[in-house]
Amino acid sequence: MNLKNLNAENKSHKFFDLKLKDSKIKSIYQKFEKKVKLSKSFAVAVSGGPDSLALSFLSKIYSIKNKVDVNFYIVNHKLRHNSTQEAIYVNQLLKKIFVKAKILKWNGSKPVKNIQAIARYNRYNLIFNECKKRAIRNILVGHHRDDVLENFMIRLLRGSGLRGLVSLDEINNNNQLNILRPLINLEKKDLIYISKKIFNEYIEDPSNKDESFKRIKIRNLIQRLENEGLDKKKFISTISNLKKSNYSVKNYVKKNIQKNCFFSKKRNIFMINIDLFNAPEEIVFRSLSDCLKKIGGNYYYARGKKLTQIMEKIVMSISFKGTLGGCVIKKVNQTVIISKESR
């Protein structure tokens, strides 16, 4: 290592050591470190909000202390006229903690409806593809306790099942990539504290004040309920109990798939024994949707109503052929075959 690099490294170490003298920041970092436990390179998704900036700061310290490479990715959605300038500005903020992030651009036509969901889908896809190129398996995102409550309320209003209600978990697996949420037990105010102390500023997304988005309506509703005496800790405790029930269901689904499904990696198909459909409806539903997700390579599960209709046709018909989630589903005698739909 040359003298210039050595001086830069010493400067960064002194910077982080100084910041960790703040007792609150040190306590938050210690909680973060216990959650992460990574020994190989990982990635961090950065939006520029207080959550992701705090995550970036904590991740950089972790990478130094544990000698692990970390890559930081900013996605430029190009949904707003100043989005390119914002991405550059966030990159400049990260330089305060000795980080040079890579800006990923979402090119192509932009949606006019369901904007936030489509943007989120494309953001994940861009980061996933970049991680696959670099053989990175773990991606850290900045979801926190307030996001868990928001997600629960949104899914509740949609009429989601148990899996949807508790979908924000500490770890989610998506086609050999792990999405990790090490901040999920922290409150947003703690992350704002870090961002203000370390960066002095952060990006305020103007859409966070736009009640035409359902998530913002829910966020404001939760705030009003909190002002009326809502105990968020009890609400989170209820979600935690639901997660335990969901974990039990997942175990039954795993056993059902292991017993009745054969996956051909070479052909990328599932061959499913009809006995899979003899389990309780929720187990069958999840077993089939897990298979579709694996073959289709999608981030999201297939739509529930359509999947339920296909389940009914498989059970009631002698033969059946249909498509869902980028897959072809075909029943032949007592076997159901799921293959990738050709484009």
VOGU-3710 file (C-alpha; in Angstrom, 3 decimals, decimal comma):
1> mnlknlnaen> 0,000/0,000/0,000  1,428/3,381/-1,020  1,698/6,327/1,372  -1,265/8,179/-0,146  -3,611/5,194/0,303  -2,291/4,572/3,797  -3,004/8,183/4,797  -6,521/7,950/3,345  -7,171/4,728/5,255  -5,914/6,228/8,517
11> kshkffdlkl> -8,097/9,286/7,945  -11,216/7,151/7,395  -10,531/5,028/10,492  -10,150/8,140/12,651  -13,399/9,523/11,210  -15,412/6,419/12,117  -13,769/6,007/15,518  -14,744/9,580/16,320  -18,369/9,039/15,231  -18,651/5,870/17,323
21> kdskiksiyq> -17,864/7,882/20,446  -21,479/9,018/20,247  -23,141/6,513/22,627  -26,381/6,337/20,652  -24,643/5,711/17,334  -22,399/3,102/18,957  -25,421/1,297/20,424  -27,186/1,260/17,041  -24,043/-0,008/15,304  -23,653/-2,852/17,812
31> kfekkvklsk> -27,246/-3,961/17,124  -26,564/-3,722/13,392  -23,377/-5,789/13,602  -25,165/-8,606/15,446  -27,793/-8,764/12,684  -25,482/-8,727/9,657  -22,857/-11,426/10,327  -21,483/-11,458/6,749  -18,023/-12,694/5,865  -18,266/-12,236/2,086
41> sfavavsggp> -18,845/-9,163/-0,086  -22,297/-7,619/0,017  -24,244/-4,747/-1,542  -26,177/-1,802/-0,120  -29,151/-0,154/-1,847  -29,000/3,621/-1,366  -31,870/6,028/-2,068  -30,563/9,108/-0,287  -33,214/9,121/2,414  -32,224/8,971/6,102
51> dslalsflsk> -32,815/5,201/6,261  -30,440/4,268/3,440  -27,806/6,860/4,404  -27,737/5,490/7,951  -27,522/1,975/6,489  -24,600/3,076/4,303  -22,726/4,518/7,273  -23,239/1,392/9,397  -22,309/-0,882/6,476  -19,093/1,018/5,790
61> iysiknkvdv> -18,006/0,642/9,424  -18,876/-3,063/9,302  -16,819/-3,554/6,124  -13,780/-1,899/7,729  -14,006/-3,727/11,041  -14,636/-7,118/9,444  -12,476/-6,656/6,321  -15,377/-7,361/3,950  -15,916/-5,697/0,565  -19,133/-3,718/0,190
71> nfyivnhklr> -20,677/-2,204/-2,954  -23,106/0,723/-2,846  -25,764/1,202/-5,542  -27,911/4,254/-6,249  -30,775/3,836/-8,738  -31,686/6,766/-10,960  -35,322/6,084/-11,902  -35,551/9,152/-14,150  -39,114/9,622/-12,892  -38,539/13,247/-11,920
81> hnstqeaiyv> -36,851/15,976/-13,926  -34,085/16,357/-11,307  -33,539/12,656/-10,570  -30,106/12,603/-12,248  -28,920/15,552/-10,138  -30,311/13,836/-7,012  -28,374/10,633/-7,753  -25,155/12,632/-8,205  -25,895/14,559/-4,994  -26,400/11,319/-3,012
91> nqllkkifvk> -23,092/10,069/-4,380  -21,475/13,263/-3,094  -23,029/12,717/0,351  -21,590/9,201/0,479  -18,114/10,567/-0,178  -18,317/12,052/3,327  -17,983/8,471/4,607  -15,310/7,530/2,024  -17,758/5,734/-0,264  -17,998/5,941/-4,048
101> akilkwngsk> -21,289/4,408/-5,126  -22,304/3,202/-8,577  -25,334/4,883/-10,133  -27,630/2,487/-12,004  -30,019/4,014/-14,560  -33,544/2,840/-15,308  -33,911/3,446/-19,036  -37,012/2,949/-21,139  -40,654/4,027/-20,866  -41,988/5,083/-17,468
111> pvkniqaiar> -45,372/4,122/-15,935  -48,293/6,498/-15,473  -50,128/4,188/-13,018  -48,933/2,061/-10,089  -45,742/4,133/-10,211  -44,246/3,284/-6,809  -44,698/-0,487/-7,168  -43,246/-0,566/-10,699  -40,355/1,685/-9,677  -39,599/-0,599/-6,717
121> ynrynlifne> -39,661/-3,656/-9,021  -37,246/-2,043/-11,484  -34,961/-0,821/-8,684  -34,586/-4,342/-7,350  -34,025/-5,772/-10,829  -31,228/-3,303/-11,589  -29,491/-4,050/-8,295  -30,039/-7,816/-8,639  -28,467/-7,856/-12,101  -25,468/-5,864/-10,903
131> ckkrairnil> -24,996/-8,235/-7,955  -25,178/-11,297/-10,193  -22,400/-9,857/-12,369  -20,202/-9,513/-9,288  -21,261/-12,825/-7,674  -22,729/-10,953/-4,699  -25,435/-12,877/-2,880  -26,464/-10,490/-0,101  -28,155/-7,104/-0,535  -28,863/-4,819/2,427
141> vghhrddvle> -31,905/-2,533/2,286  -32,965/0,146/4,761  -36,418/-1,040/5,845  -37,131/-0,311/9,504  -39,857/-0,878/12,105  -42,139/1,855/10,746  -42,006/0,200/7,298  -43,154/-3,110/8,818  -46,260/-1,438/10,210  -46,967/0,419/6,964
151> nfmirllrgs> -46,587/-2,762/4,933  -48,940/-4,639/7,259  -51,646/-1,961/6,940  -51,357/-1,794/3,147  -51,595/-5,577/2,804  -54,497/-5,682/5,265  -56,476/-3,247/3,114  -55,683/-5,342/0,032  -57,094/-8,433/1,693  -53,725/-10,232/1,650
161> glrglvslde> -53,211/-13,611/3,266  -50,853/-14,395/6,120  -47,733/-14,417/3,930  -48,524/-10,987/2,501  -49,257/-9,445/5,892  -45,807/-10,367/7,238  -43,859/-10,113/3,966  -41,237/-7,689/5,305  -38,905/-10,029/7,133  -35,280/-9,827/8,255
171> innnnqlnil> -34,263/-12,070/5,354  -36,035/-12,752/2,069  -34,583/-15,019/-0,579  -35,060/-14,252/-4,250  -33,502/-16,651/-6,741  -30,214/-17,190/-4,872  -30,041/-13,572/-3,720  -30,722/-12,664/-0,099  -32,415/-9,379/0,766  -31,332/-8,474/4,306
181> rplinlekkd> -33,052/-5,906/6,525  -30,698/-5,383/9,483  -32,536/-2,192/10,556  -35,953/-3,801/10,795  -36,125/-3,539/14,591  -35,018/0,104/14,628  -37,321/3,117/14,468  -37,048/5,722/11,744  -36,189/8,437/14,278  -32,996/6,522/15,182
191> liyiskkifn> -31,926/6,481/11,531  -32,710/10,176/11,119  -30,480/10,798/14,145  -27,553/9,031/12,451  -28,087/10,796/9,117  -28,156/14,216/10,726  -25,081/13,505/12,837  -23,033/12,013/10,004  -24,243/13,749/6,838  -26,004/16,852/8,242
201> eyiedpsnkd> -28,651/16,361/5,547  -30,521/13,836/3,401  -32,909/13,653/0,430  -36,603/14,253/1,066  -38,553/12,470/-1,673  -41,433/14,829/-2,636  -43,687/11,810/-3,259  -43,577/11,182/0,513  -46,050/14,050/0,882  -48,306/13,030/-2,010
211> esfkrikirn> -51,482/11,373/-0,699  -52,370/10,129/-4,176  -50,031/7,242/-3,262  -51,623/4,636/-1,008  -48,457/4,189/1,057  -48,445/7,883/1,964  -52,114/7,764/2,949  -51,360/4,822/5,223  -48,287/6,565/6,663  -50,344/9,635/7,550
221> liqrlenegl> -53,154/7,465/8,949  -50,703/5,673/11,257  -49,384/9,044/12,425  -52,922/10,218/13,242  -53,668/6,965/15,082  -50,425/7,337/17,019  -51,485/10,844/18,025  -54,744/9,302/19,273  -52,872/6,799/21,434  -51,971/3,895/19,124
231> dkkkfistis> -49,277/1,783/20,804  -46,988/0,841/17,909  -45,053/-1,611/20,074  -48,199/-3,692/20,680  -49,001/-3,576/16,979  -45,507/-4,781/16,110  -45,890/-7,522/18,742  -49,046/-8,720/16,960  -47,166/-8,820/13,637  -44,371/-10,770/15,345
241> nlkksnysvk> -46,883/-13,378/16,525  -48,284/-13,648/13,010  -44,752/-14,207/11,708  -44,406/-17,210/14,017  -47,587/-18,688/12,537  -46,299/-17,947/9,052  -43,049/-19,745/9,859  -45,011/-22,884/10,805  -46,943/-22,774/7,530  -43,671/-22,363/5,592
251> nyvkkniqkn> -42,355/-25,579/7,145  -45,435/-27,508/5,964  -45,042/-25,988/2,487  -41,383/-27,033/2,381  -42,298/-30,615/3,299  -45,086/-30,691/0,702  -42,706/-29,551/-2,043  -39,944/-31,961/-0,983  -42,366/-34,879/-1,000  -44,247/-34,185/-4,222
261> cffskkrnif> -41,998/-32,068/-6,498  -38,992/-32,897/-8,640  -36,959/-29,966/-9,951  -34,772/-30,441/-13,030  -32,071/-27,778/-12,872  -30,882/-28,674/-16,361  -34,318/-28,156/-17,945  -35,538/-25,572/-15,408  -38,849/-27,367/-14,876  -40,875/-28,706/-11,961
271> minidlfnap> -42,621/-32,056/-12,219  -45,317/-32,200/-9,547  -47,195/-35,245/-8,269  -50,939/-34,620/-8,041  -50,739/-35,592/-4,342  -49,355/-32,093/-3,674  -52,945/-30,839/-4,081  -54,274/-33,054/-1,264  -52,843/-30,745/1,422  -54,864/-27,884/3,020
281> eeivfrslsd> -55,623/-25,060/0,580  -53,102/-22,566/2,002  -50,309/-25,155/1,813  -51,211/-26,013/-1,799  -51,453/-22,334/-2,724  -48,011/-21,524/-1,342  -46,394/-24,694/-2,702  -47,572/-23,896/-6,216  -46,700/-20,192/-6,005  -43,186/-21,045/-4,738
291> clkkiggnyy> -42,671/-23,310/-7,752  -43,921/-20,624/-10,160  -41,655/-18,015/-8,595  -38,610/-20,261/-8,926  -39,244/-21,158/-12,567  -40,436/-17,697/-13,617  -37,536/-15,971/-11,877  -39,797/-13,175/-10,647  -39,338/-10,988/-7,591  -43,047/-11,058/-6,740
301> yargkkltqi> -45,345/-14,029/-6,281  -48,110/-14,678/-8,831  -51,473/-13,002/-8,280  -53,577/-14,886/-5,741  -56,940/-14,871/-7,539  -55,488/-16,226/-10,790  -53,490/-18,866/-8,959  -56,578/-20,039/-7,053  -58,463/-20,433/-10,346  -55,633/-22,514/-11,800
311> mekivmsisf> -55,529/-24,699/-8,675  -59,236/-25,437/-9,085  -58,843/-26,324/-12,764  -55,907/-28,645/-12,039  -57,922/-30,552/-9,447  -61,184/-30,670/-11,421  -59,855/-31,302/-14,949  -58,365/-34,429/-16,489  -55,977/-32,276/-18,493  -55,145/-28,593/-18,276
321> kgtlggcvik> -52,807/-26,015/-19,774  -52,416/-22,395/-18,736  -49,902/-19,623/-18,119  -49,117/-17,525/-15,057  -46,094/-15,634/-13,710  -44,028/-16,210/-16,852  -44,632/-19,980/-16,626  -46,527/-22,639/-18,557  -48,546/-24,935/-16,278  -49,610/-28,221/-17,827
331> kvnqtviisk> -51,421/-31,200/-16,328  -50,704/-34,583/-17,932  -52,393/-37,579/-16,277  -51,385/-37,371/-12,589  -48,477/-34,975/-13,102  -48,332/-31,189/-13,288  -45,401/-29,743/-15,234  -44,260/-26,140/-14,735  -41,852/-24,722/-17,310  -40,593/-21,299/-18,343
341> esr> -42,872/-19,521/-20,794  -41,101/-18,769/-24,074  -41,083/-15,089/-25,018
//
